[in-house]
Each structure stands twice: as C-alpha cells, then as structure tokens.
Amino acid sequence: MTSIDEVAPAPGSHDLAVVVQRPAEDGEAFGRTYYEIDPSRSDIWLLSHDGSARRKLTAGHEVAAGYWCAQWSPDGRQLAFLSTQPEGTEPRGGDAVRLYRWSRDQGTLKRLSQQPMMTMTRYGSPLNSLELRGGASGDRKPHECRHYQENAPFLWLDNHRLLVVQMPAGQNSALFTQHTRALEAAGDTARRLRDGRVSTVDPADSDRSRLADAIDHYQAEIAIIDTQTGDRRLLARVPAFPFRGMLSLVVSPDRGSLAVLAPRGVIAPHELGFQPFNNVETHANKVLLVMDIEGRSDPRRIEMPQGARYPLDLLDWAPDNSSLVFRARQTGDQRQAHVFGFDVASGSVSPVAPGIVQNPADAAPEPHELSVRWTADGALLERGYQASEGKKPETWWRIDKDGQAIPTDSPKFTADPEIPAGGEFLTSDRDGIFWQEPTPTGLGLRHAAASGKNPRTLLQLDRYLSNVDWGAVSTFDYTSEDGQALKALLILPPGHQPGERHPTLVWVYPGTMVRGANDYWSDRRLPGIYNLQLYAAKGYAVLIPSMPLRRATTDGPYTQMTNGVIPAVDRLVELGMAETDHIGLFGQSFGGYATYALVTQTDRFAAAAAIAGITDLVADFGSFDRGATGWPGAAQDKSVNPAIISTVMGMNSPPYAAPEDYAANSPVNHASAIHTPLLMAHGSLDTRGSIGEAESVFTLLDQQGKPARLLRYEGENHALALSPANVRNLFEEITGWFDRYLKP
C-alpha cells in the first residue's frame, strides 16, 4: 500500500510538496526500521494547488533511496528535506540520513552536508527523540514529518540559513542504527574474541557515575548551514542520551538566542519509584543550555535552583527575548512539574508564581504540551488550578509581572479542522485544508476550503484497492463475566451468506473497548499481520472482543483475561455465526500475554498463537532490552519494562516485594494447564520481552509432549516487521496453524 506522509504548501505560490511512501517492491533496502512505515522508501511530488500539474521531484526506487520531511524556505524558493540517497561509492540504499535541498531557481537536488542528521525513529522508540521550534516560521510546535511523530531535525532561520541537529563523527542516524546496531556489534564481538586482545565486557552499574565516560560518548552537534555559501558552522556539541528524554531546541523570537534542553542520562530508578509515569521524558536527567546563534559567546549551562533539579521541558520565550520559561521537578518521583523562568540579563532562575497555580497531583506532567504561554503584553498564561482553593476544575490563569494569578478565558489555539470520518488531517494554508482519505477506490489526497465544502481530490493512490472484495464489518452487544455491557467487533469472510457459520479467530488485546464498526482493528490499512481483513480473506470470521482492564487491583491482569473474551465467544456461537469446536485465539504483545494467560485458564480454543508475548513477569521486569547490545554504558537503561509492568499491566508492587503476585500472574508458571495446541512467535531482539520467555513455555510443553511450535525470528524486534519476508512467513505460519486445527 501507499501512504501520504506530509503536505508542505510553498509560501508565496500554489505549489505543494507532497511526501508519498512507495510500496515495498523488490530492490528496496529493508531491515533498518519497520518496513511498512519506512520513511527511506518515500518520494517527493510537486503538485499544483488545483491538481492540474504534478511531477515527481525524486524517484528513489532505482537506488533504494528515500526523501522525506520537507520544509520550504520562507521565500518558497528552496525545499529542504532528509534523504538516504547514495552518492559516489556509497552503497545502494545509502549509509546515512543527510540533509538535501531542491532549488526552484536551479531545478536541482543538492546534498548540503556530509554529516549524518539526527533522526527520530518511528513506532514509538525513544531513540534520538528531538524537537526544534521557532526560527523563521515562529512556530510554537515542531515541524512534524507526519506519521508516528517524527519531528524534523532542522528548521529555517531565514531564506538561506538552516539550524540543524547532526551526529558527531563516528555516529550515525537513528534510522540506520535502531535495529541493526546489535547485529553489527555481534560481528565486532566475534572479531574481538578471535583476536583475544580486547575484552568483550559491557558493564552495568547501579552507580551510573562509573559509566560516565561511556555515556558522554552520546552527543549531538548543533550547527548552522548556509545554502548560499555551503558553509557549516558548529554552534555546540550537546549531550544526547539515546533512550530517555527529548533533545529540545527553541529559538528566541529575534532569532538571536537558542535554548537547548539536552538529555544526559536517566534519573536513578530507585528515585523514580516503582510506579513512575509511563513517559520516558519524566525519567530523563537533562541539562539546560543557552547559546548565541551568531556564535559570539560560548554556550552557557544554566544552574538549577532548589526545586528545579530535574528540568522536564522547554515552554516559551518571552516576546521581548528577555526570559525563557520551562518546567522542572526537584525529585524523580515528584508528581507535579512546576514552572520556572530564566532571566537572560541576570542569568538567574526563579519559580513563576510559586504556590499559586498547580497541576493536579495525580495527572501526568505531559511534556511539550505548552501549558504555559506568553501574551503580547508580557504576562504569562498558565493552565492549572489555584492551590489555595484546593483541587478545582482546570482553567487558564494570567500571571502578571507582580506574580498575581487571575483566572481568564481559555486562549484560542488553532485546532485541526473537522474532516470526513476515516480521514487524516495533514495541514492547512491560507486557501484551505488538506487531508488523506481512504475510500473504496483507493487513497485520496483531498483539499477543501476551510469550511470543508466542495472538496476535491488532488492525487489518487492505491487505485487497485477498489477491486478488493472486503469482509463485512459489524458489531454486536454482549455482557462480560462481571456484568458489564460491552461491544465486540466482527469481520466476516468475503462472500458470507446469512446463516453461514465459519471457523473463527479471536484477536485479543487487553484494554480494547470496541465502540463501533469504525474501530481501530477494522482499519483496512493496518500493516502486515495486524490487518485482520487478511484472515477474513482466508475464510475465517475474526472476532475482536472488548477487554476492560482494571489496573488498580490487587489481583493483577492474569485473572481478568477471560472477563470480556469468553462471553463474546459464547454470544457469537449463540448468534449462529461460529462453531464451538472451530474457534482459535491469537494476539501480539500484551495480546500475546493475554493468549498465554487464556490458554492456561480455559480449553475453549481449538488452537492458539501467541506473538511477542510476555510469559514471566519477573524475568520481563528485570531483563535488559535484547536490542541494547552495542550501546556501551547505556544498555541497562534502554528497557522501560519496569514502568510498563507497573502502569500498563497494573502490578502494584515490585517483584522483590510481592513475588507471589508475580508468580500468579506469569503464564509460564501455569504451563501444566495448557492443552491447546500453541504456536509461538518471537523476535530474537524483542524490545519488550526476551525470546527466552517464549522458549521457556515451549520447552515446558515439549517436555509434556503437548503440541507446540516456536518460531524464532533472528534479528527481529517486537513487531516482527523489519523484513517483508518475515511478515509473509509469519502470516503463512499463523494461517497454516489454524487451518490445521480449525478447518475440517
């Protein structure tokens, strides 16, 4: 399938730069990131506003190159973007992500710097997260490269200068290292062992100061590139710890100063507490720097006062460039983040309206949400409630220069306009709004006036989808084991006839609450094994039950897995749409855990498939991320499993305080109760749970002579989607397993 990543309207003209991801064809480069959303398989189209003219600025398939994250210069004469395009002797598919420019005057592409760019990784990995704000556009939000929150590592300062974040010599862009670093490190390990002179040890230490030399290696370079002269001027090298915290750069309104909040490591886990926020920003130990963009003075590190030991995020510069506001906490387990101001002239940091406006004590301090903004007259607007009146509904407060807080109307912020159901808003300009909209005839790039009236299609992609016979999607009501009214989603095979029964597959994921037929799991564009229409096309009815999950319980998640699932199966059989003896069960990640948990509690299913599931909560809590190999000094801090187990899965105590609870909630300890033929699939470099957890269950079933099959995908991660060959193989294995046990 094809997708539209971004639409960038050119200032001063009716041109649009449209970033379109190519389908996965032979000859592309895979294995660096999830192949279904790999930005290095994108091209840039130049379209007219009315759709009357179009041309491709790039054609990357021939060299397996991608072009994405497009930004126009303020005068609309140049388009800057990221690319993996190889040049000279560089390999097919490229060897780094670099900054390129297309010139309207010259009509050519040009590489602006040989230095690799710092890039974000998609699908939620915290590796190399960053945001740049301000510059020529003055935007208070970073420029998004659209899907999965990838922010641009550059911004225009004026018509010919770019502020960029790049990797130091010897380090590469995250797109090239996120999943391949461990594999490359294995080769280096083999060489060291053969040579016998350099140790292969990679120490972990609870005293992280003993790892400082290794951690200091992780840095980023902030530079300015002049597109007229080709010069690159280095502003500073800053810490860039790869696994926790966002590297934030905010340019002052006069474009003379730059504030940088840089992650230099993590807050010690014991200081975060057992149930920290499930947000890596709140785990990061950051340093605040302020520098002169013209380089007339050295960058200065801002010392934090009492109460602001751990800066959280940058908020806003004052309109007159005199001060900067940010949020910070004193301790890692502090539930509130307070606002502080940095005065440029004095260099001092002090709290803003201390004790007057607070955030709710139990609300996560969502970073980068701009809960504080400056007004044109030099006052501050802060969202929160007045501490002296207790916990009241949140409102906006005007903080005058004398520190008085006055309630005020909510400021008017631009919100995404309404678009048709199923569409995705892309951007807007002076003439209207742009969105992409899946339709029965394919994917359309749509444009309409701000009112949304009289939309027109500028680009039509995936036209072949109009020839696909899709399975019908519907919902039905049922009641959970504990009496809760729920809905389930049902996808029927194409060609279903009234009264016809089908072998059924039940897809599970704890926390799912089906609201209607337009549910997440009914999306026809879900990638790979997650596209449930694929199983319907194989002749299966696919049932997605609601699975309410109470996280604040003493029992944990294990016993809750049957609550929404078994009654949905019973209801489907009662409706005459499924046969009791031909029902299968499968799920991935937390759904993999649910699959393991269900087959240890019921024999209701004829076969099951657990994909990338957790089976041993103690092992999962304590094991390192399997992809952490090759990150010296940082490997112990790559995994966020302790936070996931405590917040997402709802375990209320650490394993050393409640070993019995962890044992009871670990499916591996109930393997003797499994009688369902069980297929297991796991990546050897899974980021959430070690492949050893699946191996343990397989071994225990194998020892009992029970039907089990384990698929060990070497080099794969949690989503099992680095290679289209692996995705095809896994789909064939899943459907083959269910065909064997569910189809007469």
C-alpha positions in Angstrom: 0.0 0.0 0.0 0.9 3.7 -0.4 0.6 6.4 2.2 1.0 10.2 2.3 3.4 11.3 4.9 3.2 15.1 4.6 1.9 18.0 2.5 4.0 21.2 2.6 2.5 24.3 0.9 5.1 26.6 -0.6 5.0 30.2 0.7 4.1 32.7 -2.0 3.0 30.2 -4.6 0.4 27.4 -5.2 2.9 24.6 -5.2 2.7 21.7 -2.7 5.5 19.4 -1.8 3.8 16.0 -1.1 5.8 13.2 0.6 4.5 9.8 -0.6 5.7 6.5 0.7 6.3 3.9 -2.1 5.0 0.3 -1.7 7.5 -2.3 -0.7 8.9 -3.6 -4.0 11.8 -5.8 -4.9 15.1 -4.0 -4.7 14.4 -1.8 -1.7 16.5 -1.8 1.4 14.9 -3.4 4.5 15.9 -4.4 8.0 16.7 -0.9 9.3 13.2 0.0 10.5 9.7 -1.3 10.3 9.3 -1.8 6.5 5.6 -0.8 6.4 6.3 2.8 7.6 10.0 3.1 6.5 10.5 6.8 5.5 13.5 5.9 3.5 11.1 4.5 0.9 9.4 7.9 0.3 9.5 10.2 -2.7 8.5 13.9 -3.0 5.9 15.1 -5.5 5.4 18.7 -6.6 1.7 19.4 -7.1 -0.2 22.5 -8.0 -2.9 23.6 -5.6 -5.7 22.7 -8.0 -4.3 19.4 -9.0 -3.7 20.5 -12.6 0.0 19.9 -12.7 2.2 17.3 -10.9 5.7 15.9 -11.2 8.0 13.8 -9.0 11.0 15.6 -7.8 12.6 12.3 -6.8 12.5 8.7 -8.0 14.2 6.8 -5.3 13.4 3.2 -6.2 16.2 2.9 -8.7 18.8 3.4 -5.9 16.5 2.3 -2.9 16.6 5.9 -1.6 14.1 7.9 0.4 13.2 11.6 0.5 11.0 13.0 3.3 10.5 15.7 6.0 10.1 18.5 3.5 10.3 22.2 4.6 10.2 25.3 2.4 12.4 28.3 2.9 10.4 31.4 4.0 10.5 32.8 0.4 9.4 29.5 -1.1 12.5 29.3 -3.3 14.1 26.3 -1.7 12.9 23.0 -0.3 15.0 21.3 2.4 14.4 17.6 3.2 16.0 14.4 4.6 17.3 11.7 2.3 19.2 8.4 2.2 20.3 9.0 -1.4 23.7 7.4 -2.1 26.4 9.3 -3.8 29.8 8.2 -5.2 30.8 4.9 -3.7 28.1 4.8 -1.1 26.1 1.6 -1.1 22.6 1.1 -2.6 20.1 2.4 -0.1 22.6 4.8 1.3 24.7 4.7 4.5 23.2 7.6 6.5 20.4 10.2 6.6 21.6 13.5 5.3 20.2 17.0 4.5 19.3 17.9 0.9 17.9 20.9 -0.8 15.9 21.4 -4.0 16.3 24.8 -5.6 13.4 26.2 -7.6 15.8 28.5 -9.4 18.3 25.8 -10.4 15.8 22.9 -10.5 18.4 20.5 -8.9 18.9 18.5 -5.8 22.0 19.1 -3.7 23.4 17.5 -0.6 24.0 20.2 1.9 26.3 18.3 4.4 28.1 15.1 4.5 27.4 14.9 8.3 24.6 12.4 9.2 21.5 14.0 10.6 20.0 13.1 13.9 16.7 11.5 13.1 13.8 10.2 15.2 12.6 6.6 14.9 9.0 5.8 14.2 6.7 3.5 16.0 7.4 5.0 19.4 11.0 4.2 20.1 12.6 6.9 22.3 15.9 6.7 20.4 17.0 10.1 19.3 13.8 12.0 20.0 14.0 15.7 19.3 12.1 18.9 18.7 13.0 22.2 17.1 10.8 25.2 17.5 10.8 28.8 16.4 13.0 30.1 13.6 11.7 32.0 10.6 8.2 30.5 11.0 8.0 31.4 14.6 6.0 28.2 15.2 5.5 27.1 18.8 5.3 23.5 17.6 8.0 21.4 15.9 7.7 20.7 12.2 6.3 17.2 12.1 7.2 14.7 9.4 3.7 13.5 10.0 3.3 9.8 10.8 4.3 8.5 14.2 5.5 11.8 15.5 8.8 12.1 13.7 9.9 15.8 14.1 12.3 17.5 11.7 15.9 17.8 12.8 16.3 21.2 11.1 14.5 24.5 10.7 14.9 27.6 8.5 16.4 30.7 10.3 15.9 32.8 7.2 15.8 32.4 3.4 19.3 30.8 3.3 20.3 29.6 6.7 19.2 26.3 8.4 19.6 25.3 12.0 20.4 21.6 12.1 21.0 18.8 14.6 23.6 16.3 13.4 25.5 13.3 14.6 29.2 13.6 15.6 31.9 11.9 13.6 31.7 8.1 14.0 27.9 8.1 14.9 25.1 7.5 12.5 21.4 8.4 12.1 18.9 6.5 14.3 17.2 5.1 11.2 20.4 3.2 10.4 21.2 2.1 14.0 17.9 1.5 15.8 17.7 -2.2 14.9 21.0 -3.0 13.2 23.4 -1.9 15.9 23.1 -5.1 17.9 23.7 -7.2 14.8 26.8 -5.1 13.9 28.1 -5.3 17.4 27.9 -9.1 17.2 30.3 -9.0 14.3 32.6 -6.8 16.3 32.4 -9.2 19.2 33.4 -12.1 17.0 36.5 -10.2 15.8 37.5 -9.3 19.4 37.1 -12.9 20.6 39.2 -14.2 17.6 41.9 -11.6 18.2 41.9 -12.1 22.0 43.4 -8.7 23.0 40.3 -6.5 23.7 37.7 -7.6 26.2 34.1 -8.0 25.2 32.8 -6.9 28.6 29.9 -4.4 28.7 29.4 -3.4 32.3 26.2 -2.2 34.0 26.5 -0.4 37.3 23.8 1.0 39.7 26.3 3.8 40.3 25.8 5.4 36.9 28.7 7.9 37.5 31.0 5.0 37.0 29.7 4.7 33.4 30.0 8.4 32.7 32.9 8.1 30.2 30.9 5.7 28.0 27.7 7.8 28.4 29.5 11.0 27.4 30.0 9.5 24.0 26.4 10.0 23.1 26.3 13.6 21.8 24.7 15.7 19.0 26.1 18.6 17.1 24.1 21.8 16.6 25.2 23.7 13.5 24.1 26.3 11.0 24.3 25.6 7.3 24.3 28.4 4.8 22.7 27.2 1.5 24.2 30.1 -0.4 27.9 29.5 0.6 27.7 25.9 1.6 29.4 26.7 4.9 28.6 24.7 8.0 29.2 26.5 11.3 29.3 24.4 14.5 27.5 26.0 17.4 27.9 23.3 20.1 28.1 19.7 21.0 25.5 18.7 23.5 24.5 15.6 25.4 22.1 13.3 23.6 21.5 10.2 25.7 19.7 8.0 23.3 17.0 6.2 25.3 15.2 8.7 27.6 14.2 12.2 27.0 13.8 14.5 24.1 16.6 16.9 22.8 14.7 20.2 22.6 15.8 23.4 20.8 13.8 26.6 20.9 14.9 29.7 19.0 14.1 33.1 20.6 11.7 35.4 18.7 14.5 37.7 17.5 16.4 34.5 16.3 19.4 35.6 18.3 19.4 33.0 21.1 18.9 29.3 21.3 17.7 27.4 24.4 18.6 23.7 24.5 17.4 21.1 26.9 19.6 18.0 26.4 19.2 14.5 28.0 22.5 13.4 29.6 21.2 10.2 31.2 18.5 8.8 33.4 17.2 9.6 36.9 18.2 6.7 39.1 15.4 4.1 39.1 15.1 4.0 42.9 14.5 7.7 42.9 11.8 7.4 40.2 9.9 5.0 42.4 8.1 1.8 41.5 5.3 3.4 39.5 6.8 6.3 37.6 4.9 8.0 34.8 4.8 5.8 31.7 6.6 8.6 29.8 10.3 8.5 29.3 10.5 12.3 29.4 9.9 12.1 33.2 12.7 9.6 33.5 15.4 11.7 31.9 18.1 13.7 33.6 18.5 16.8 31.5 20.7 19.9 31.3 19.6 23.4 30.2 21.9 25.4 27.9 21.5 28.8 26.3 23.7 29.9 23.4 24.1 32.8 21.0 23.1 31.8 17.5 25.7 34.0 15.9 28.4 32.3 18.0 29.7 35.5 19.6 29.9 33.8 23.0 30.3 30.3 24.3 27.2 28.3 25.3 26.4 28.6 29.0 25.0 25.9 31.2 22.2 27.2 33.4 22.5 26.0 37.0 19.2 24.8 38.6 18.0 26.2 41.9 16.2 24.3 44.7 13.0 22.8 43.3 14.2 22.5 39.7 16.8 19.8 39.9 15.3 17.9 37.0 14.2 20.1 34.1 11.3 18.5 32.2 10.6 20.6 29.1 11.0 23.9 27.4 7.9 26.0 27.2 8.2 29.5 25.6 10.4 32.6 25.1 9.1 36.0 26.2 8.1 38.1 23.2 10.9 40.6 24.0 13.5 37.7 24.3 14.3 38.7 27.9 13.4 35.4 29.5 12.5 31.8 29.0 10.0 29.6 30.9 10.4 25.9 31.4 9.1 23.2 33.7 11.1 21.2 36.3 10.8 18.9 39.3 13.0 18.5 42.3 12.8 14.7 42.6 12.3 11.9 40.2 9.1 10.7 41.9 7.6 14.2 42.2 4.1 14.1 40.6 3.9 17.7 39.7 6.1 19.8 37.4 6.4 23.5 38.3 7.1 26.4 36.1 10.4 28.3 36.3 11.8 31.3 34.5 15.3 32.0 33.3 16.2 35.7 33.1 18.7 36.3 30.3 20.2 39.5 31.7 20.9 38.2 35.2 21.3 34.6 34.4 19.1 33.6 37.3 16.4 31.0 37.5 13.3 31.5 39.8 9.9 29.9 40.2 7.0 31.5 38.3 4.0 32.3 40.6 5.2 29.8 43.2 2.4 28.1 45.2 -0.4 29.9 43.2 -1.0 27.7 40.2 -0.5 23.9 40.3 -1.2 20.9 38.2 -3.4 18.1 39.7 -1.2 15.9 41.8 -2.2 12.7 40.1 -2.0 14.0 36.5 1.0 13.1 34.4 3.0 16.2 33.5 2.7 15.6 29.8 5.9 17.1 28.3 6.0 19.6 25.4 2.3 20.4 25.7 2.9 24.2 26.1 0.7 24.6 29.2 2.4 28.0 29.7 2.4 30.7 27.1 3.4 34.4 26.9 0.9 37.1 26.0 1.8 40.0 23.8 1.9 42.4 26.7 4.5 40.4 28.7 2.2 38.4 31.0 2.0 34.6 31.2 -0.9 32.3 30.7 -0.6 29.1 32.7 -3.1 26.2 32.8 -3.8 24.7 36.2 -5.9 25.3 39.3 -5.3 27.7 42.2 -3.6 25.8 45.1 -5.2 27.9 47.8 -8.7 26.8 46.8 -8.0 23.1 46.7 -8.5 20.9 43.7 -10.8 22.8 41.3 -11.5 22.3 37.6 -8.6 23.4 35.5 -8.6 26.8 33.9 -6.1 29.3 32.4 -4.5 31.8 34.7 -2.9 35.1 33.8 0.3 35.6 35.8 1.0 39.3 35.9 4.6 40.7 36.3 3.9 41.2 40.0 3.1 37.4 40.3 -0.6 37.7 40.8 -2.7 34.9 39.3 -6.1 35.9 37.7 -8.4 33.4 36.1 -9.0 34.2 32.4 -10.8 32.7 29.4 -9.1 29.9 27.6 -6.8 31.2 24.9 -7.8 30.5 21.3 -5.5 27.9 19.9 -5.7 26.6 16.3 -7.2 23.2 16.3 -7.3 20.6 13.5 -10.5 21.2 11.4 -13.2 18.5 11.1 -12.7 16.2 8.2 -14.7 13.1 7.0 -14.7 10.0 9.2 -11.6 7.9 8.5 -9.7 10.8 7.0 -6.4 12.1 8.5 -5.7 15.8 8.6 -2.4 16.7 7.1 -2.0 20.5 7.0 -3.7 23.8 6.2 -2.8 27.0 4.4 -4.4 30.3 3.5 -6.7 28.6 0.9 -8.0 25.7 3.0 -7.2 22.3 4.5 -5.5 19.1 3.2 -6.2 15.6 4.4 -5.8 12.0 3.2 -8.9 9.9 3.0 -9.1 6.1 2.4 -12.0 5.4 0.1 -13.3 2.2 -1.7 -11.4 3.5 -4.8 -8.1 4.0 -3.1 -6.3 6.7 -1.1 -7.0 10.3 -2.0 -5.2 13.5 -1.2 -8.1 15.8 -0.6 -8.3 19.6 -0.4 -11.2 21.9 0.6 -11.7 25.5 1.8 -11.5 26.0 5.5 -15.3 25.4 5.7 -14.8 21.9 4.3 -17.2 22.5 1.5 -16.6 21.4 -2.1 -13.6 19.1 -1.5 -11.6 18.0 -4.5 -9.0 15.2 -5.0 -5.5 16.3 -5.9 -3.9 12.9 -6.0 -5.4 9.4 -6.1 -3.2 6.4 -4.9 -3.8 2.7 -4.4 -6.5 2.5 -7.0 -6.3 -1.3 -7.2 -8.0 -1.5 -3.7 -11.3 -0.8 -5.5 -11.0 -4.4 -6.9 -10.6 -6.0 -3.5 -13.6 -7.9 -2.0 -13.6 -6.8 1.6 -15.1 -8.7 4.5 -18.2 -7.1 6.1 -17.6 -5.4 9.4 -20.2 -5.2 12.2 -20.6 -5.2 15.9 -22.8 -6.9 18.5 -23.6 -6.4 22.1 -22.9 -8.8 25.0 -22.3 -8.8 28.7 -18.9 -9.5 30.4 -18.4 -12.1 33.2 -18.7 -9.3 35.8 -21.9 -7.9 34.2 -20.6 -5.0 32.2 -22.3 -4.1 28.9 -19.8 -4.5 26.1 -19.5 -4.5 22.3 -17.5 -6.9 20.1 -16.3 -6.3 16.6 -16.8 -8.9 13.9 -15.2 -9.2 10.5 -16.9 -11.8 8.2 -15.2 -13.5 5.2 -15.9 -12.1 1.8 -19.0 -13.7 0.3 -20.6 -14.5 3.6 -24.2 -15.8 3.3 -26.9 -15.3 6.0 -27.0 -18.3 8.3 -23.5 -19.5 7.3 -21.1 -20.5 10.1 -17.3 -20.0 9.8 -14.2 -21.1 11.7 -13.4 -18.2 13.9 -10.3 -16.4 15.1 -10.4 -14.3 18.2 -7.9 -11.4 18.3 -7.2 -10.2 21.8 -5.6 -7.2 23.3 -6.3 -6.2 26.9 -7.7 -2.7 27.3 -9.6 -2.8 24.0 -13.0 -1.3 24.2 -15.0 -1.6 20.9 -17.2 1.4 20.4 -18.5 0.8 16.8 -17.7 -0.7 13.4 -15.2 2.1 12.7 -12.9 0.7 15.3 -9.1 0.7 15.2 -9.0 -3.0 14.4 -11.3 -2.7 11.5 -9.0 -0.4 9.6 -8.3 -1.8 6.2 -4.9 -0.2 6.0 -3.3 -1.8 9.1 0.0 -3.3 8.1 1.1 -6.9 7.9 -0.2 -9.5 10.4 -2.3 -6.8 12.1 -4.6 -6.4 9.1 -7.4 -8.6 10.3 -9.0 -8.5 6.8 -6.3 -10.8 5.7 -7.6 -13.6 8.0 -11.2 -13.0 6.8 -9.9 -13.4 3.2 -8.7 -16.9 4.2 -12.2 -17.9 5.2 -12.2 -17.0 8.9 -14.6 -14.9 10.9 -12.5 -12.6 13.0 -13.8 -11.6 16.4 -12.4 -8.7 18.4 -13.9 -8.6 21.9 -13.7 -5.7 24.3 -11.3 -6.4 27.2 -11.8 -4.0 30.0 -8.8 -3.9 32.3 -8.8 -2.7 35.9 -5.3 -1.7 36.7 -5.7 -0.6 40.3 -6.5 -4.1 41.6 -4.7 -6.4 44.0 -5.1 -9.4 41.6 -3.1 -8.2 38.6 -4.0 -8.8 35.0 -4.0 -12.6 34.7 -7.4 -13.4 36.1 -9.0 -10.6 34.1 -8.2 -12.0 30.7 -11.4 -14.2 30.4 -13.8 -11.4 31.5 -14.6 -9.9 28.2 -13.4 -12.7 25.9 -15.3 -15.9 26.8 -18.7 -14.2 26.9 -18.1 -12.7 23.5 -17.3 -16.2 22.1 -20.4 -17.6 23.7 -22.5 -14.8 22.2 -21.1 -15.4 18.7 -21.9 -19.1 18.9 -25.4 -18.2 20.2 -25.9 -15.9 17.2 -25.3 -18.9 15.0 -22.1 -17.4 13.4 -19.5 -19.7 14.8 -19.0 -23.4 15.7 -17.9 -24.2 19.2 -15.2 -26.6 18.1 -13.6 -24.4 15.5 -12.5 -21.3 17.3 -8.9 -20.1 17.5 -7.2 -17.5 19.6 -4.3 -15.1 18.9 -2.7 -11.8 19.8 0.5 -9.8 19.8 2.5 -8.0 22.6 0.0 -7.5 25.5 -2.3 -9.6 23.3 0.4 -12.3 23.3 0.4 -12.2 27.1 -3.4 -12.5 27.0 -3.2 -15.5 24.7 -0.8 -17.3 27.0 -3.0 -16.4 30.1 -6.2 -17.6 28.4 -4.9 -21.0 27.3 -3.7 -21.7 30.9 -7.3 -20.9 32.2 -9.6 -22.5 29.5 -9.6 -25.2 26.9 -12.2 -23.4 24.9 -10.0 -22.8 21.9 -9.0 -25.4 19.3 -5.7 -23.7 18.7 -3.9 -20.5 19.7 -1.0 -18.3 18.5 0.9 -16.1 20.9 3.1 -13.4 19.1 5.8 -11.5 21.0 4.0 -12.2 24.3 5.3 -11.9 27.9 5.1 -15.1 30.0 7.3 -14.4 33.1 6.7 -11.0 34.8 9.8 -11.3 37.0 12.1 -12.0 34.0 10.4 -9.3 32.0 10.7 -6.8 34.8 14.4 -7.4 35.2 15.7 -8.3 31.7 17.6 -5.9 29.5 16.2 -4.9 26.2 17.7 -7.5 23.7 18.4 -4.7 21.3 20.6 -2.9 23.8 23.8 -4.7 22.7 26.2 -2.2 21.1 25.3 0.7 23.4 28.1 0.8 25.9 27.2 2.3 29.3 23.6 2.8 28.2 22.3 -0.8 27.8 21.0 -1.0 31.4 18.7 2.0 30.7 17.2 1.0 27.3 14.4 -1.1 28.7 11.3 0.6 30.1 9.7 -2.7 31.1 9.5 -1.9 34.8 7.3 1.1 34.1 5.2 -0.8 31.7 4.6 -3.7 34.1 3.7 -1.3 36.9 1.5 1.2 34.9 0.2 -0.7 31.8 -0.2 -4.1 33.3 -1.2 -2.8 36.7 1.1 -4.6 39.1 1.0 -2.7 42.3 4.3 -3.8 43.9 7.8 -4.6 42.6 8.7 -8.3 42.3 11.0 -8.3 45.3 8.1 -7.1 47.5 5.4 -9.4 46.0 7.0 -12.5 44.5 3.8 -14.5 45.0 1.7 -11.9 42.9 4.3 -12.0 40.1 4.3 -15.8 40.1 0.5 -16.0 40.0 0.3 -13.5 37.0 3.0 -15.2 35.0 1.6 -17.7 32.4 4.8 -19.7 32.4 4.0 -20.9 35.9 0.7 -22.4 34.7 2.1 -24.3 31.7 0.9 -27.6 33.0 -2.7 -26.4 32.4 -2.1 -25.8 28.7 -3.9 -28.3 26.5 -4.5 -26.0 23.5 -2.1 -26.5 20.5 0.1 -23.4 20.8 2.1 -21.6 18.1 4.6 -19.1 19.5 6.5 -16.4 17.5 9.2 -14.1 18.9 12.0 -11.9 17.7 15.5 -12.6 19.0 15.9 -8.8 19.6 12.5 -8.1 21.0 12.4 -4.8 22.9 9.6 -5.7 25.3 10.2 -9.3 26.4 13.2 -11.7 25.9 12.7 -14.5 23.5 13.7 -16.7 26.5 10.2 -16.3 27.8 8.7 -18.0 24.8 11.5 -20.6 24.8 10.6 -21.5 28.4 6.9 -22.2 27.6 7.9 -24.2 24.5 10.4 -26.3 26.5 7.8 -27.0 29.2 5.2 -28.0 26.7 7.7 -30.1 24.7 8.7 -31.9 27.9 5.0 -32.8 28.4 4.5 -34.0 24.8 1.9 -31.3 24.1 1.5 -29.8 20.6 3.6 -26.6 20.4 5.6 -24.8 17.7 8.1 -21.9 18.3 9.2 -19.5 15.6 12.4 -17.7 16.5 12.8 -14.8 14.1 16.5 -13.9 14.2 17.3 -10.2 14.4 13.6 -9.2 14.6 12.1 -6.9 17.1 8.8 -6.7 19.0 6.6 -6.0 15.9 8.3 -8.7 13.8 8.2 -6.3 10.8 11.8 -5.5 9.8 11.5 -7.7 6.7 8.6 -8.3 4.4 9.9 -11.9 4.1 9.4 -12.3 7.8 5.9 -10.8 7.7 4.9 -13.1 4.9 6.3 -16.1 6.7 4.6 -15.3 10.0 1.3 -14.8 8.3 1.6 -18.1 6.5 2.6 -19.9 9.7 -0.3 -18.4 11.6 -2.9 -19.3 8.9 -1.3 -22.7 8.4 -1.5 -23.4 12.1 -5.2 -22.5 12.3 -6.0 -24.3 9.1 -4.6 -27.5 10.6 -6.7 -27.4 13.8 -9.8 -25.3 12.9 -10.7 -26.3 9.3 -12.3 -29.8 8.8 
